[in-house]
């Protein structure tokens, strides 16, 4: 059997993992496809900084796995080193050294010998920044100033273009940053990059059409009634989660026409919790506000059919990563942050507390309503 690495993956599985990562698949999708936990996938990616390693090639003239299997079979049959050498077209000393390094005649096994040979062949070359201390210090200094690798490279070419020891590519800098096991760039400098990512992201990597978009029978926003689009009647709500500290959250429901806000207390963001909470809220809601609901692609509404069955409200989903399609909700959530600032533990608020906050916002004049309040706008709908 092939040797298993720490995450419990064979070489073939790791090769498939890297192929999928290069193709732009997310960690969660790769996890499902290869049948390993996301943490195991991330461990493999992190070891190389998210940068796919080059394919390893055996040195010319080295024994192959097939030849080692012939040696193993020959030893079991009692063949001499000389006869095995003649069979394989190798020197007798090559066969003798091979067997001696791998346990001798009685313990030699082809697979184990192949793995040991691969292990001995690992002679990683020091990276450029490790070999050039002056260049390394210059790069570290500029990274601390929050310069991007591309800016650093441009600066070095402009001011040190005649010094070959001060030349580097931005990809080499990225590789040195993200491959933390090399220990040439302090780990904390990863956070100085604009993205703050722990591993290199493939340029083809995207979450579109992946985990957050895989909601069964999700109806797109384009199928929403025209009345919802042109705000000609109330009852067409936009919804989302507002996230706080300590894994806390609340749901917000905002009417597109009247801007009337409802805030819902949630114990978690799992769909098994969110759907019943929204269904209970709709039961208490003004009947004039119970037509449709538009949500983002968050998996908290994966069981949207249960919500429709319980309330009769049709649910539609915005396109992935398109918050502007729910602009009313996004803007209202910004107003809500006056009362629920970022970093607040939202689990400390009762439903009565949240209702009181919503009442304040619903009784505040809004310019977009001609300075009527959302509550007044609902009342005027008759």
Residue pairs with C-beta under 8 A, 6 or more apart in sequence:
1 111
2 10
2 11
2 12
2 111
2 115
3 11
3 115
4 10
5 14
5 44
6 43
7 36
7 40
7 41
7 43
7 44
8 36
8 40
9 17
9 34
9 36
9 40
9 44
13 34
13 36
14 44
16 33
16 34
17 30
17 34
17 41
17 44
17 45
18 52
18 53
20 29
20 30
20 33
20 34
21 30
21 45
21 50
21 52
21 202
21 205
22 52
22 202
22 204
23 204
24 202
24 204
24 205
24 206
25 33
25 205
25 210
26 205
26 206
26 207
26 210
26 211
27 38
27 41
27 42
27 45
28 38
28 210
28 211
29 210
29 211
30 41
31 37
31 38
31 40
31 41
34 41
42 199
45 199
46 180
46 198
46 199
47 181
48 179
49 174
49 175
49 177
49 178
49 179
49 180
49 199
49 200
50 178
50 197
50 199
50 200
50 201
50 202
51 174
51 175
51 178
51 179
51 200
56 118
56 121
58 64
58 121
59 121
62 117
62 121
63 71
63 90
63 94
63 98
63 117
65 110
65 111
65 114
67 88
67 90
68 98
68 110
68 113
68 114
69 110
70 84
70 87
70 88
71 84
71 88
71 95
71 98
71 99
71 108
71 110
72 108
72 109
72 110
72 113
74 83
74 84
74 87
75 84
75 99
75 105
75 108
79 87
81 92
81 95
81 96
81 99
82 92
84 90
84 95
85 91
85 92
85 94
85 95
88 95
98 113
99 105
99 108
101 113
101 116
102 108
102 109
102 112
102 113
102 116
103 109
103 112
127 172
127 175
127 176
127 179
127 182
127 184
128 135
128 168
128 172
128 176
129 135
129 136
129 139
129 168
129 172
129 173
129 176
129 184
129 185
130 136
130 182
130 184
132 165
132 166
134 165
134 166
135 165
135 166
135 168
136 184
138 152
138 156
138 166
139 152
139 168
139 173
139 176
139 185
140 185
140 186
140 189
142 151
142 152
142 155
143 152
143 177
143 185
143 189
143 192
143 193
144 189
144 192
146 192
146 194
147 155
148 170
148 193
148 194
149 170
149 171
149 173
149 174
149 177
150 170
152 168
152 170
152 173
153 168
153 169
153 170
153 173
156 166
156 167
156 168
157 167
160 166
160 167
161 167
174 200
175 200
176 182
176 184
176 185
177 185
177 189
177 190
177 193
178 190
178 198
178 199
178 200
180 187
180 190
190 196
190 197
190 198
195 201
207 213
207 320
207 321
208 320
208 321
209 320
211 299
212 297
212 298
212 299
212 320
213 297
213 320
215 297
215 299
215 301
215 302
215 304
215 317
216 302
216 305
217 305
218 297
218 304
218 317
219 314
219 315
219 316
219 317
220 316
220 317
220 319
221 294
221 316
221 317
221 318
221 319
221 325
223 316
224 236
224 292
224 294
224 316
225 236
225 291
225 292
226 232
227 233
227 236
227 291
228 236
228 256
228 291
228 292
228 294
231 256
231 257
232 257
233 257
233 291
233 381
234 255
234 257
234 258
234 260
234 288
234 289
234 291
234 377
234 378
234 381
235 255
235 257
235 288
235 289
235 290
235 291
235 292
236 255
236 256
236 257
236 291
236 292
236 294
237 253
237 254
237 255
237 256
237 289
237 291
237 292
237 293
237 294
238 253
238 254
238 256
238 293
238 294
238 295
238 326
238 328
238 329
239 251
239 252
239 253
239 254
239 278
239 293
239 294
239 295
239 301
239 329
240 251
240 252
240 295
240 296
240 298
240 326
240 329
240 330
240 333
241 249
241 250
241 251
241 252
241 266
241 269
241 274
241 298
241 300
242 249
242 250
242 251
242 252
242 333
242 336
242 337
242 340
242 346
243 249
243 346
244 250
244 340
244 342
244 343
244 344
244 345
244 346
244 347
245 343
245 344
245 345
245 346
246 345
246 347
247 268
248 344
248 345
248 346
248 347
248 348
249 266
249 268
249 269
249 346
250 263
250 264
250 265
250 266
250 340
250 346
250 349
250 354
251 263
251 264
251 266
251 274
251 277
251 278
251 281
252 261
252 262
252 263
252 264
252 329
252 332
252 333
252 336
253 261
253 262
253 263
253 264
253 278
253 281
253 293
254 260
254 261
254 262
254 328
254 329
254 332
255 261
255 289
255 374
255 378
256 328
257 377
257 381
258 289
258 369
258 374
258 377
258 378
258 381
259 328
259 332
259 366
259 368
259 369
259 374
259 377
260 286
260 289
260 362
260 374
260 375
260 377
260 378
261 332
261 336
261 358
261 361
261 362
261 374
262 281
262 285
262 358
263 336
263 354
263 355
263 357
263 358
264 277
264 278
264 281
264 351
264 354
265 277
265 349
265 350
265 351
265 354
266 273
266 274
266 277
267 273
267 347
268 274
269 298
269 300
270 300
271 299
271 300
271 301
271 302
271 303
272 303
274 300
274 301
275 301
275 303
275 304
275 306
275 307
275 310
278 293
278 307
278 311
279 306
279 307
279 310
279 311
282 290
282 307
282 310
282 311
282 313
283 311
286 378
288 378
288 381
289 378
290 311
290 312
290 313
291 313
291 314
292 313
292 314
292 315
292 316
293 307
293 313
293 314
293 315
293 316
294 315
294 316
294 317
294 318
294 325
294 326
295 301
295 304
295 315
295 316
295 317
295 318
295 326
296 317
296 318
296 323
296 326
297 317
297 318
297 319
297 320
301 307
301 315
301 317
304 315
304 317
307 313
307 315
308 314
308 315
318 325
318 326
319 325
323 330
324 330
332 361
335 361
336 357
336 361
339 357
339 360
340 346
340 349
340 357
349 357
361 374
362 373
362 374
362 375
363 373
363 374
363 375
364 373
364 374
365 371
365 372
365 373
366 372
366 373
366 374
369 376
369 377
372 380
